[in-house]
Amino acid sequence: MVGKWANPIPLRPIWWGFLLNTLLYGAVCSTLLGGLFTVRRWRRVRRGLCLKCGYPVRGLKKCPECGKGTGGSATTGIAVEEKAGAP
């Protein structure tokens, strides 16, 4: 067969297309994963949970479940906003 179907399978990759696709899909995947972790962290802070294990630690200095320090205001959520507005 000569003509239109002589070489139906590409034998060489198009390197600039491969590079652009890799960069694009890598950026999309990292943005999605980073967004998921950010939302999870935000929800845990808002609810007064430990950032590492999700155990309720509102008002505690150390998580009784995993032992991670709460960092004071980092995991107290709404209580921080109330303290900030207090005179």
Protein Blocks (a to p, Z undefined) as FASTA:
>chain_A
ZZjklmmbcfbdcfklmmmmmmmmmmmmmmmmmmmmmmmmmmmmmnopafklopafehia
bdfknopaeklmmmnommmmmmmmpZZ
